[in-house]
């Protein structure tokens, strides 16, 4: 798995996108990516058969002031 660039590099690249396309377009593209990801995840979750299923994931800190955390997900179907 490829690692992400360091936070300063990510910030620099984001600012380059804002300079090139403008803040509104950049923000709209980011929102579209998040919405597309949510839609795809929801579609995948709908394919899980009835029963009780669970998963856990860990989120690394992505910026100053962010918190590391654990995300627990459970789906219970009839």
Chimera marker file (.cmm) of the C-alpha trace (Angstrom):
<marker_set name="trace">
<marker id="1" x="0.000" y="0.000" z="0.000" r="1" g="1" b="0" radius="0.5"/>
<marker id="2" x="1.326" y="3.388" z="-0.973" r="1" g="1" b="0" radius="0.5"/>
<marker id="3" x="1.869" y="5.818" z="1.882" r="1" g="1" b="0" radius="0.5"/>
<marker id="4" x="0.467" y="9.331" z="1.870" r="1" g="1" b="0" radius="0.5"/>
<marker id="5" x="2.710" y="12.368" z="1.564" r="1" g="1" b="0" radius="0.5"/>
<marker id="6" x="3.505" y="14.222" z="4.757" r="1" g="1" b="0" radius="0.5"/>
<marker id="7" x="0.964" y="16.815" z="5.976" r="1" g="1" b="0" radius="0.5"/>
<marker id="8" x="3.029" y="19.798" z="4.714" r="1" g="1" b="0" radius="0.5"/>
<marker id="9" x="3.211" y="18.210" z="1.242" r="1" g="1" b="0" radius="0.5"/>
<marker id="10" x="-0.545" y="17.474" z="1.252" r="1" g="1" b="0" radius="0.5"/>
<marker id="11" x="-1.225" y="21.064" z="2.294" r="1" g="1" b="0" radius="0.5"/>
<marker id="12" x="1.020" y="22.387" z="-0.479" r="1" g="1" b="0" radius="0.5"/>
<marker id="13" x="-0.711" y="20.222" z="-3.082" r="1" g="1" b="0" radius="0.5"/>
<marker id="14" x="-4.138" y="21.289" z="-1.876" r="1" g="1" b="0" radius="0.5"/>
<marker id="15" x="-3.148" y="24.937" z="-2.095" r="1" g="1" b="0" radius="0.5"/>
<marker id="16" x="-1.866" y="24.320" z="-5.625" r="1" g="1" b="0" radius="0.5"/>
<marker id="17" x="-5.310" y="22.974" z="-6.558" r="1" g="1" b="0" radius="0.5"/>
<marker id="18" x="-6.980" y="26.017" z="-5.001" r="1" g="1" b="0" radius="0.5"/>
<marker id="19" x="-4.647" y="28.322" z="-6.931" r="1" g="1" b="0" radius="0.5"/>
<marker id="20" x="-5.295" y="26.461" z="-10.173" r="1" g="1" b="0" radius="0.5"/>
<marker id="21" x="-9.060" y="25.839" z="-9.951" r="1" g="1" b="0" radius="0.5"/>
<marker id="22" x="-10.288" y="28.165" z="-7.213" r="1" g="1" b="0" radius="0.5"/>
<marker id="23" x="-11.533" y="27.398" z="-3.725" r="1" g="1" b="0" radius="0.5"/>
<marker id="24" x="-15.153" y="26.753" z="-4.730" r="1" g="1" b="0" radius="0.5"/>
<marker id="25" x="-14.284" y="24.230" z="-7.440" r="1" g="1" b="0" radius="0.5"/>
<marker id="26" x="-11.715" y="22.483" z="-5.237" r="1" g="1" b="0" radius="0.5"/>
<marker id="27" x="-14.173" y="22.259" z="-2.346" r="1" g="1" b="0" radius="0.5"/>
<marker id="28" x="-16.927" y="21.004" z="-4.673" r="1" g="1" b="0" radius="0.5"/>
<marker id="29" x="-14.616" y="18.276" z="-6.000" r="1" g="1" b="0" radius="0.5"/>
<marker id="30" x="-13.724" y="17.211" z="-2.457" r="1" g="1" b="0" radius="0.5"/>
<marker id="31" x="-17.414" y="17.061" z="-1.490" r="1" g="1" b="0" radius="0.5"/>
<marker id="32" x="-18.179" y="15.016" z="-4.609" r="1" g="1" b="0" radius="0.5"/>
<marker id="33" x="-15.460" y="12.515" z="-3.710" r="1" g="1" b="0" radius="0.5"/>
<marker id="34" x="-16.845" y="12.167" z="-0.169" r="1" g="1" b="0" radius="0.5"/>
<marker id="35" x="-20.424" y="11.797" z="-1.434" r="1" g="1" b="0" radius="0.5"/>
<marker id="36" x="-19.375" y="9.219" z="-4.035" r="1" g="1" b="0" radius="0.5"/>
<marker id="37" x="-17.479" y="7.241" z="-1.387" r="1" g="1" b="0" radius="0.5"/>
<marker id="38" x="-20.500" y="7.318" z="0.927" r="1" g="1" b="0" radius="0.5"/>
<marker id="39" x="-22.840" y="6.177" z="-1.852" r="1" g="1" b="0" radius="0.5"/>
<marker id="40" x="-20.514" y="3.287" z="-2.763" r="1" g="1" b="0" radius="0.5"/>
<marker id="41" x="-20.142" y="2.221" z="0.871" r="1" g="1" b="0" radius="0.5"/>
<marker id="42" x="-23.892" y="2.309" z="1.443" r="1" g="1" b="0" radius="0.5"/>
<marker id="43" x="-24.407" y="0.160" z="-1.679" r="1" g="1" b="0" radius="0.5"/>
<marker id="44" x="-21.850" y="-2.357" z="-0.390" r="1" g="1" b="0" radius="0.5"/>
<marker id="45" x="-23.501" y="-2.432" z="3.049" r="1" g="1" b="0" radius="0.5"/>
<marker id="46" x="-26.862" y="-3.195" z="1.442" r="1" g="1" b="0" radius="0.5"/>
<marker id="47" x="-25.312" y="-6.364" z="-0.029" r="1" g="1" b="0" radius="0.5"/>
<marker id="48" x="-24.443" y="-7.775" z="3.398" r="1" g="1" b="0" radius="0.5"/>
<marker id="49" x="-26.841" y="-10.580" z="4.283" r="1" g="1" b="0" radius="0.5"/>
<marker id="50" x="-29.157" y="-10.371" z="7.273" r="1" g="1" b="0" radius="0.5"/>
<marker id="51" x="-27.536" y="-11.132" z="10.589" r="1" g="1" b="0" radius="0.5"/>
<marker id="52" x="-25.258" y="-9.351" z="13.003" r="1" g="1" b="0" radius="0.5"/>
<marker id="53" x="-21.967" y="-8.110" z="11.608" r="1" g="1" b="0" radius="0.5"/>
<marker id="54" x="-19.331" y="-5.846" z="13.051" r="1" g="1" b="0" radius="0.5"/>
<marker id="55" x="-16.007" y="-4.294" z="12.138" r="1" g="1" b="0" radius="0.5"/>
<marker id="56" x="-13.515" y="-1.898" z="13.680" r="1" g="1" b="0" radius="0.5"/>
<marker id="57" x="-11.202" y="0.563" z="11.991" r="1" g="1" b="0" radius="0.5"/>
<marker id="58" x="-8.588" y="2.958" z="13.311" r="1" g="1" b="0" radius="0.5"/>
<marker id="59" x="-8.256" y="6.510" z="12.019" r="1" g="1" b="0" radius="0.5"/>
<marker id="60" x="-4.868" y="8.151" z="12.203" r="1" g="1" b="0" radius="0.5"/>
<marker id="61" x="-4.469" y="11.806" z="13.025" r="1" g="1" b="0" radius="0.5"/>
<marker id="62" x="-4.705" y="13.849" z="9.864" r="1" g="1" b="0" radius="0.5"/>
<marker id="63" x="-3.972" y="17.313" z="11.181" r="1" g="1" b="0" radius="0.5"/>
<marker id="64" x="-3.248" y="19.453" z="14.187" r="1" g="1" b="0" radius="0.5"/>
<marker id="65" x="-6.158" y="19.277" z="16.600" r="1" g="1" b="0" radius="0.5"/>
<marker id="66" x="-7.536" y="16.066" z="15.085" r="1" g="1" b="0" radius="0.5"/>
<marker id="67" x="-7.910" y="13.084" z="17.343" r="1" g="1" b="0" radius="0.5"/>
<marker id="68" x="-6.786" y="9.567" z="16.661" r="1" g="1" b="0" radius="0.5"/>
<marker id="69" x="-9.740" y="7.316" z="17.024" r="1" g="1" b="0" radius="0.5"/>
<marker id="70" x="-11.397" y="4.011" z="16.557" r="1" g="1" b="0" radius="0.5"/>
<marker id="71" x="-14.530" y="3.566" z="14.523" r="1" g="1" b="0" radius="0.5"/>
<marker id="72" x="-16.784" y="0.670" z="15.460" r="1" g="1" b="0" radius="0.5"/>
<marker id="73" x="-19.498" y="-0.276" z="13.011" r="1" g="1" b="0" radius="0.5"/>
<marker id="74" x="-22.267" y="-2.803" z="13.490" r="1" g="1" b="0" radius="0.5"/>
<marker id="75" x="-25.089" y="-3.804" z="11.174" r="1" g="1" b="0" radius="0.5"/>
<marker id="76" x="-27.978" y="-5.803" z="12.498" r="1" g="1" b="0" radius="0.5"/>
<marker id="77" x="-30.521" y="-7.112" z="10.030" r="1" g="1" b="0" radius="0.5"/>
<marker id="78" x="-33.667" y="-9.090" z="10.599" r="1" g="1" b="0" radius="0.5"/>
<link id1="1" id2="2" r="1" g="1" b="0" radius="0.2"/>
<link id1="2" id2="3" r="1" g="1" b="0" radius="0.2"/>
<link id1="3" id2="4" r="1" g="1" b="0" radius="0.2"/>
<link id1="4" id2="5" r="1" g="1" b="0" radius="0.2"/>
<link id1="5" id2="6" r="1" g="1" b="0" radius="0.2"/>
<link id1="6" id2="7" r="1" g="1" b="0" radius="0.2"/>
<link id1="7" id2="8" r="1" g="1" b="0" radius="0.2"/>
<link id1="8" id2="9" r="1" g="1" b="0" radius="0.2"/>
<link id1="9" id2="10" r="1" g="1" b="0" radius="0.2"/>
<link id1="10" id2="11" r="1" g="1" b="0" radius="0.2"/>
<link id1="11" id2="12" r="1" g="1" b="0" radius="0.2"/>
<link id1="12" id2="13" r="1" g="1" b="0" radius="0.2"/>
<link id1="13" id2="14" r="1" g="1" b="0" radius="0.2"/>
<link id1="14" id2="15" r="1" g="1" b="0" radius="0.2"/>
<link id1="15" id2="16" r="1" g="1" b="0" radius="0.2"/>
<link id1="16" id2="17" r="1" g="1" b="0" radius="0.2"/>
<link id1="17" id2="18" r="1" g="1" b="0" radius="0.2"/>
<link id1="18" id2="19" r="1" g="1" b="0" radius="0.2"/>
<link id1="19" id2="20" r="1" g="1" b="0" radius="0.2"/>
<link id1="20" id2="21" r="1" g="1" b="0" radius="0.2"/>
<link id1="21" id2="22" r="1" g="1" b="0" radius="0.2"/>
<link id1="22" id2="23" r="1" g="1" b="0" radius="0.2"/>
<link id1="23" id2="24" r="1" g="1" b="0" radius="0.2"/>
<link id1="24" id2="25" r="1" g="1" b="0" radius="0.2"/>
<link id1="25" id2="26" r="1" g="1" b="0" radius="0.2"/>
<link id1="26" id2="27" r="1" g="1" b="0" radius="0.2"/>
<link id1="27" id2="28" r="1" g="1" b="0" radius="0.2"/>
<link id1="28" id2="29" r="1" g="1" b="0" radius="0.2"/>
<link id1="29" id2="30" r="1" g="1" b="0" radius="0.2"/>
<link id1="30" id2="31" r="1" g="1" b="0" radius="0.2"/>
<link id1="31" id2="32" r="1" g="1" b="0" radius="0.2"/>
<link id1="32" id2="33" r="1" g="1" b="0" radius="0.2"/>
<link id1="33" id2="34" r="1" g="1" b="0" radius="0.2"/>
<link id1="34" id2="35" r="1" g="1" b="0" radius="0.2"/>
<link id1="35" id2="36" r="1" g="1" b="0" radius="0.2"/>
<link id1="36" id2="37" r="1" g="1" b="0" radius="0.2"/>
<link id1="37" id2="38" r="1" g="1" b="0" radius="0.2"/>
<link id1="38" id2="39" r="1" g="1" b="0" radius="0.2"/>
<link id1="39" id2="40" r="1" g="1" b="0" radius="0.2"/>
<link id1="40" id2="41" r="1" g="1" b="0" radius="0.2"/>
<link id1="41" id2="42" r="1" g="1" b="0" radius="0.2"/>
<link id1="42" id2="43" r="1" g="1" b="0" radius="0.2"/>
<link id1="43" id2="44" r="1" g="1" b="0" radius="0.2"/>
<link id1="44" id2="45" r="1" g="1" b="0" radius="0.2"/>
<link id1="45" id2="46" r="1" g="1" b="0" radius="0.2"/>
<link id1="46" id2="47" r="1" g="1" b="0" radius="0.2"/>
<link id1="47" id2="48" r="1" g="1" b="0" radius="0.2"/>
<link id1="48" id2="49" r="1" g="1" b="0" radius="0.2"/>
<link id1="49" id2="50" r="1" g="1" b="0" radius="0.2"/>
<link id1="50" id2="51" r="1" g="1" b="0" radius="0.2"/>
<link id1="51" id2="52" r="1" g="1" b="0" radius="0.2"/>
<link id1="52" id2="53" r="1" g="1" b="0" radius="0.2"/>
<link id1="53" id2="54" r="1" g="1" b="0" radius="0.2"/>
<link id1="54" id2="55" r="1" g="1" b="0" radius="0.2"/>
<link id1="55" id2="56" r="1" g="1" b="0" radius="0.2"/>
<link id1="56" id2="57" r="1" g="1" b="0" radius="0.2"/>
<link id1="57" id2="58" r="1" g="1" b="0" radius="0.2"/>
<link id1="58" id2="59" r="1" g="1" b="0" radius="0.2"/>
<link id1="59" id2="60" r="1" g="1" b="0" radius="0.2"/>
<link id1="60" id2="61" r="1" g="1" b="0" radius="0.2"/>
<link id1="61" id2="62" r="1" g="1" b="0" radius="0.2"/>
<link id1="62" id2="63" r="1" g="1" b="0" radius="0.2"/>
<link id1="63" id2="64" r="1" g="1" b="0" radius="0.2"/>
<link id1="64" id2="65" r="1" g="1" b="0" radius="0.2"/>
<link id1="65" id2="66" r="1" g="1" b="0" radius="0.2"/>
<link id1="66" id2="67" r="1" g="1" b="0" radius="0.2"/>
<link id1="67" id2="68" r="1" g="1" b="0" radius="0.2"/>
<link id1="68" id2="69" r="1" g="1" b="0" radius="0.2"/>
<link id1="69" id2="70" r="1" g="1" b="0" radius="0.2"/>
<link id1="70" id2="71" r="1" g="1" b="0" radius="0.2"/>
<link id1="71" id2="72" r="1" g="1" b="0" radius="0.2"/>
<link id1="72" id2="73" r="1" g="1" b="0" radius="0.2"/>
<link id1="73" id2="74" r="1" g="1" b="0" radius="0.2"/>
<link id1="74" id2="75" r="1" g="1" b="0" radius="0.2"/>
<link id1="75" id2="76" r="1" g="1" b="0" radius="0.2"/>
<link id1="76" id2="77" r="1" g="1" b="0" radius="0.2"/>
<link id1="77" id2="78" r="1" g="1" b="0" radius="0.2"/>
</marker_set>
